[in-house]
Amino acid sequence: CFAKAMEPFDNARLFPLLTQGCVETCQRVWNTVSPSTRDTVSGRGEITERVIRKGTGGLSIEKLRCLAPEQWLNDEVIEEMLKIICEDAVNTMKCRPLSTYVFERICDGRTTQNEKKRLREDLSSTEYLLLPMHENGNHWTLAVINTRDQRLVHYDLEKITTPALRLKTMERIVNFIEKLLPATEGKWKKQLLLCPQQPNSFDCGVFVILNALHFAAELPVHYNPEAAAYWRFRAVPQLISGSFKLH
């Protein structure tokens, strides 16, 4: 697994060759024996109480363990990675991630007035909103809300969900946006962007990150599906440092 993850991929900017130090950092994090010690990795690569990233709160080692091979990514890691990606987006792209709980609340009709107010402000002030979606509680996908062109782009895997389900998901999001911004009703365009095929049942969260990376780097969504194994190794040190260096 380490040998496969060390292989370089086509795009050197997003997929530089992993160093041995990077792999060793991942091994240290994933092989920590007892979460009861409350150990985490700091921005200096040391074992301390919390992962500190750019003055914000951090993620525990227990949370980072989901990046180990063949593990499902948890929502906190996905959310933190999307934050870093948006901060690193090229050409000062106005890009902001939405919380992983937003999609679920939209589907359940449980958004509060304060949440609707914040979303309305985001839709009015940000060019691109990245919306991670946990569909049916078992499959992560990504939607990009392009407020400038009033376009919703859904990144998904053709073999995972049916066309009818994908269309229903997009309609639900567009209907919610139009209720928040009535002046845009009937103006939203929907686009389904099929992505590299997920070869297993546990990498959908990683594919969300890979798709977001290509979007933020303004690159075509084209990569080897085996890049998911690679990105698990790269994500740990990048979460610690707080940057993916997209430009």
TORVOMI-383718 format. One record per residue (C-alpha): chain; x, y, z; residue number from 1; residue in one letter. Coordinates in steps of 0.2 Angstrom, whole numbers, plus 2048, in hexadecimal, padded with zeros to 3 digits. Layout:
REM residues N
+---+-----+-----+-----+-----+---+
: c :   u :   v :   w :   k : r :
+---+-----+-----+-----+-----+---+
: A :   X :   Y :   Z : NUM : A :
...
+---+-----+-----+-----+-----+---+
This chain:
REM residues 247
+---+-----+-----+-----+-----+---+
: c :   u :   v :   w :   k : r :
+---+-----+-----+-----+-----+---+
: A : 800 : 800 : 800 :   1 : C :
: A : 80E : 80C : 804 :   2 : F :
: A : 817 : 808 : 7F4 :   3 : A :
: A : 807 : 80C : 7EA :   4 : K :
: A : 804 : 81C : 7F3 :   5 : A :
: A : 816 : 822 : 7F0 :   6 : M :
: A : 813 : 821 : 7DD :   7 : E :
: A : 812 : 832 : 7D4 :   8 : P :
: A : 803 : 837 : 7CA :   9 : F :
: A : 800 : 841 : 7BA :  10 : D :
: A : 7FE : 852 : 7C2 :  11 : N :
: A : 80E : 856 : 7CC :  12 : A :
: A : 805 : 866 : 7D4 :  13 : R :
: A : 7F8 : 85C : 7DC :  14 : L :
: A : 801 : 84B : 7DD :  15 : F :
: A : 813 : 84E : 7E2 :  16 : P :
: A : 81D : 83F : 7E6 :  17 : L :
: A : 81B : 83A : 7F9 :  18 : L :
: A : 82A : 83B : 804 :  19 : T :
: A : 82F : 82E : 810 :  20 : Q :
: A : 82C : 83B : 81E :  21 : G :
: A : 81A : 83D : 818 :  22 : C :
: A : 817 : 82B : 819 :  23 : V :
: A : 81F : 82A : 82A :  24 : E :
: A : 814 : 838 : 831 :  25 : T :
: A : 805 : 82E : 82B :  26 : C :
: A : 80B : 81E : 833 :  27 : Q :
: A : 80E : 828 : 844 :  28 : R :
: A : 7FC : 82F : 843 :  29 : V :
: A : 7F4 : 81F : 83E :  30 : W :
: A : 7FD : 813 : 84A :  31 : N :
: A : 7FB : 81D : 85A :  32 : T :
: A : 7F5 : 810 : 866 :  33 : V :
: A : 7EA : 818 : 872 :  34 : S :
: A : 7DE : 827 : 86F :  35 : P :
: A : 7DC : 829 : 881 :  36 : S :
: A : 7ED : 832 : 882 :  37 : T :
: A : 7E5 : 840 : 879 :  38 : R :
: A : 7F4 : 842 : 86D :  39 : D :
: A : 7F2 : 84B : 85D :  40 : T :
: A : 7FE : 852 : 850 :  41 : V :
: A : 803 : 864 : 850 :  42 : S :
: A : 808 : 870 : 842 :  43 : G :
: A : 81A : 86C : 847 :  44 : R :
: A : 818 : 85A : 844 :  45 : G :
: A : 819 : 856 : 857 :  46 : E :
: A : 80D : 84C : 861 :  47 : I :
: A : 803 : 858 : 86C :  48 : T :
: A : 7F1 : 85B : 871 :  49 : E :
: A : 7EA : 862 : 861 :  50 : R :
: A : 7ED : 865 : 84F :  51 : V :
: A : 7EF : 878 : 84D :  52 : I :
: A : 7EB : 87F : 83C :  53 : R :
: A : 7ED : 891 : 839 :  54 : K :
: A : 7E7 : 896 : 84A :  55 : G :
: A : 7D7 : 88C : 84A :  56 : T :
: A : 7D2 : 87C : 853 :  57 : G :
: A : 7D9 : 86B : 84E :  58 : G :
: A : 7D5 : 859 : 84B :  59 : L :
: A : 7DA : 84B : 857 :  60 : S :
: A : 7E5 : 83C : 851 :  61 : I :
: A : 7D5 : 832 : 853 :  62 : E :
: A : 7CC : 83C : 846 :  63 : K :
: A : 7DC : 83B : 83A :  64 : L :
: A : 7DB : 828 : 83B :  65 : R :
: A : 7CD : 828 : 82F :  66 : C :
: A : 7DA : 82D : 821 :  67 : L :
: A : 7E3 : 81C : 824 :  68 : A :
: A : 7E1 : 810 : 815 :  69 : P :
: A : 7CF : 809 : 812 :  70 : E :
: A : 7C7 : 814 : 81F :  71 : Q :
: A : 7B8 : 81F : 81C :  72 : W :
: A : 7BC : 831 : 81E :  73 : L :
: A : 7B2 : 83A : 82C :  74 : N :
: A : 7A9 : 84A : 829 :  75 : D :
: A : 7B5 : 855 : 834 :  76 : E :
: A : 7C4 : 850 : 82A :  77 : V :
: A : 7BA : 853 : 819 :  78 : I :
: A : 7B5 : 864 : 820 :  79 : E :
: A : 7C6 : 869 : 825 :  80 : E :
: A : 7CE : 864 : 815 :  81 : M :
: A : 7C1 : 86E : 80B :  82 : L :
: A : 7C5 : 87D : 816 :  83 : K :
: A : 7D8 : 87C : 811 :  84 : I :
: A : 7D4 : 879 : 7FF :  85 : I :
: A : 7C9 : 889 : 7FE :  86 : C :
: A : 7D7 : 893 : 807 :  87 : E :
: A : 7E3 : 88D : 7FA :  88 : D :
: A : 7D8 : 88F : 7EA :  89 : A :
: A : 7E1 : 896 : 7DB :  90 : V :
: A : 7DF : 8A8 : 7D4 :  91 : N :
: A : 7D7 : 8AF : 7E4 :  92 : T :
: A : 7C7 : 8A4 : 7E0 :  93 : M :
: A : 7BA : 8A9 : 7EC :  94 : K :
: A : 7B6 : 897 : 7F2 :  95 : C :
: A : 7AF : 892 : 803 :  96 : R :
: A : 7AA : 881 : 80A :  97 : P :
: A : 799 : 87D : 812 :  98 : L :
: A : 798 : 872 : 821 :  99 : S :
: A : 795 : 860 : 81E : 100 : T :
: A : 785 : 861 : 828 : 101 : Y :
: A : 77D : 86E : 81C : 102 : V :
: A : 778 : 861 : 80F : 103 : F :
: A : 770 : 856 : 81C : 104 : E :
: A : 766 : 864 : 823 : 105 : R :
: A : 760 : 86A : 812 : 106 : I :
: A : 75A : 858 : 80F : 107 : C :
: A : 751 : 857 : 820 : 108 : D :
: A : 74A : 868 : 81F : 109 : G :
: A : 752 : 86C : 830 : 110 : R :
: A : 75C : 87C : 82C : 111 : T :
: A : 759 : 88A : 839 : 112 : T :
: A : 756 : 89C : 835 : 113 : Q :
: A : 768 : 8A0 : 83A : 114 : N :
: A : 76F : 893 : 82E : 115 : E :
: A : 764 : 899 : 820 : 116 : K :
: A : 76B : 8AB : 823 : 117 : K :
: A : 77D : 8A5 : 823 : 118 : R :
: A : 77A : 89B : 813 : 119 : L :
: A : 771 : 8AA : 80B : 120 : R :
: A : 780 : 8B5 : 80F : 121 : E :
: A : 78C : 8A7 : 808 : 122 : D :
: A : 782 : 8A6 : 7F8 : 123 : L :
: A : 782 : 8B9 : 7F6 : 124 : S :
: A : 795 : 8BC : 7FA : 125 : S :
: A : 79F : 8AD : 7F4 : 126 : T :
: A : 7A1 : 8A7 : 7E2 : 127 : E :
: A : 7A3 : 895 : 7E5 : 128 : Y :
: A : 79C : 88A : 7F4 : 129 : L :
: A : 7A3 : 879 : 7F6 : 130 : L :
: A : 795 : 86D : 7FD : 131 : L :
: A : 79A : 85C : 803 : 132 : P :
: A : 78B : 850 : 803 : 133 : M :
: A : 789 : 840 : 80D : 134 : H :
: A : 77B : 838 : 803 : 135 : E :
: A : 770 : 82B : 80B : 136 : N :
: A : 77D : 82A : 819 : 137 : G :
: A : 789 : 820 : 80F : 138 : N :
: A : 790 : 829 : 800 : 139 : H :
: A : 79A : 83A : 800 : 140 : W :
: A : 799 : 845 : 7F0 : 141 : T :
: A : 79D : 857 : 7ED : 142 : L :
: A : 792 : 865 : 7E5 : 143 : A :
: A : 79A : 876 : 7E0 : 144 : V :
: A : 78D : 884 : 7E1 : 145 : I :
: A : 793 : 891 : 7D4 : 146 : N :
: A : 78A : 8A1 : 7DA : 147 : T :
: A : 791 : 8AC : 7CC : 148 : R :
: A : 78A : 8A1 : 7BE : 149 : D :
: A : 77C : 89A : 7C8 : 150 : Q :
: A : 781 : 888 : 7C4 : 151 : R :
: A : 781 : 879 : 7CF : 152 : L :
: A : 78F : 86C : 7CB : 153 : V :
: A : 78D : 85B : 7D3 : 154 : H :
: A : 79D : 850 : 7D3 : 155 : Y :
: A : 798 : 83E : 7D4 : 156 : D :
: A : 79D : 82C : 7CF : 157 : L :
: A : 792 : 825 : 7C2 : 158 : E :
: A : 792 : 813 : 7C9 : 159 : K :
: A : 78E : 818 : 7DA : 160 : I :
: A : 77D : 821 : 7D9 : 161 : T :
: A : 76F : 821 : 7CB : 162 : T :
: A : 76B : 830 : 7C0 : 163 : P :
: A : 75A : 832 : 7C8 : 164 : A :
: A : 762 : 833 : 7D9 : 165 : L :
: A : 76F : 83F : 7D3 : 166 : R :
: A : 762 : 84A : 7CB : 167 : L :
: A : 757 : 84A : 7DB : 168 : K :
: A : 766 : 84F : 7E6 : 169 : T :
: A : 76A : 85E : 7DA : 170 : M :
: A : 757 : 863 : 7D9 : 171 : E :
: A : 757 : 863 : 7EC : 172 : R :
: A : 766 : 86F : 7EE : 173 : I :
: A : 760 : 87A : 7E0 : 174 : V :
: A : 74E : 87C : 7E8 : 175 : N :
: A : 756 : 880 : 7F9 : 176 : F :
: A : 761 : 88D : 7F1 : 177 : I :
: A : 753 : 895 : 7E7 : 178 : E :
: A : 749 : 896 : 7F8 : 179 : K :
: A : 757 : 8A0 : 800 : 180 : L :
: A : 759 : 8AB : 7F0 : 181 : L :
: A : 748 : 8AC : 7E8 : 182 : P :
: A : 74F : 8B8 : 7DB : 183 : A :
: A : 759 : 8AA : 7D3 : 184 : T :
: A : 74A : 89E : 7D2 : 185 : E :
: A : 74A : 895 : 7C1 : 186 : G :
: A : 75C : 89B : 7BD : 187 : K :
: A : 767 : 88D : 7C4 : 188 : W :
: A : 76F : 881 : 7B8 : 189 : K :
: A : 773 : 870 : 7BD : 190 : K :
: A : 783 : 866 : 7B7 : 191 : Q :
: A : 788 : 855 : 7BB : 192 : L :
: A : 79B : 852 : 7BA : 193 : L :
: A : 79F : 83F : 7BA : 194 : L :
: A : 7B0 : 83C : 7C2 : 195 : C :
: A : 7BD : 82E : 7C3 : 196 : P :
: A : 7B5 : 81E : 7C9 : 197 : Q :
: A : 7B6 : 819 : 7DB : 198 : Q :
: A : 7BD : 807 : 7DC : 199 : P :
: A : 7B7 : 803 : 7ED : 200 : N :
: A : 7AB : 807 : 7FB : 201 : S :
: A : 7B6 : 812 : 806 : 202 : F :
: A : 7BE : 820 : 7FC : 203 : D :
: A : 7AF : 82B : 7F8 : 204 : C :
: A : 7B4 : 838 : 805 : 205 : G :
: A : 7C6 : 838 : 7FD : 206 : V :
: A : 7BE : 83B : 7EC : 207 : F :
: A : 7B5 : 84A : 7F2 : 208 : V :
: A : 7C6 : 851 : 7F7 : 209 : I :
: A : 7CE : 84D : 7E7 : 210 : L :
: A : 7C0 : 855 : 7DD : 211 : N :
: A : 7C0 : 864 : 7E8 : 212 : A :
: A : 7D3 : 866 : 7E5 : 213 : L :
: A : 7D1 : 865 : 7D2 : 214 : H :
: A : 7C3 : 872 : 7D3 : 215 : F :
: A : 7CD : 87E : 7DE : 216 : A :
: A : 7DD : 87B : 7D3 : 217 : A :
: A : 7D3 : 87F : 7C4 : 218 : E :
: A : 7D8 : 86E : 7BC : 219 : L :
: A : 7CD : 861 : 7B3 : 220 : P :
: A : 7C6 : 854 : 7BE : 221 : V :
: A : 7D2 : 846 : 7B7 : 222 : H :
: A : 7DC : 83B : 7C3 : 223 : Y :
: A : 7E0 : 829 : 7C6 : 224 : N :
: A : 7D4 : 821 : 7D2 : 225 : P :
: A : 7E3 : 81A : 7DB : 226 : E :
: A : 7E7 : 82C : 7E0 : 227 : A :
: A : 7DB : 82A : 7EE : 228 : A :
: A : 7E8 : 81E : 7F7 : 229 : A :
: A : 7F5 : 82B : 7F4 : 230 : Y :
: A : 7EB : 83A : 7FB : 231 : W :
: A : 7E8 : 831 : 80B : 232 : R :
: A : 7FB : 832 : 80E : 233 : F :
: A : 7FC : 844 : 808 : 234 : R :
: A : 7ED : 84A : 812 : 235 : A :
: A : 7F4 : 847 : 823 : 236 : V :
: A : 803 : 852 : 822 : 237 : P :
: A : 7F9 : 85F : 818 : 238 : Q :
: A : 7EC : 860 : 825 : 239 : L :
: A : 7FA : 863 : 832 : 240 : I :
: A : 802 : 871 : 828 : 241 : S :
: A : 7F2 : 879 : 822 : 242 : G :
: A : 7F5 : 87A : 810 : 243 : S :
: A : 7F4 : 86F : 800 : 244 : F :
: A : 7FF : 87C : 7F6 : 245 : K :
: A : 7F3 : 87D : 7E6 : 246 : L :
: A : 7FD : 88B : 7DE : 247 : H :
+---+-----+-----+-----+-----+---+
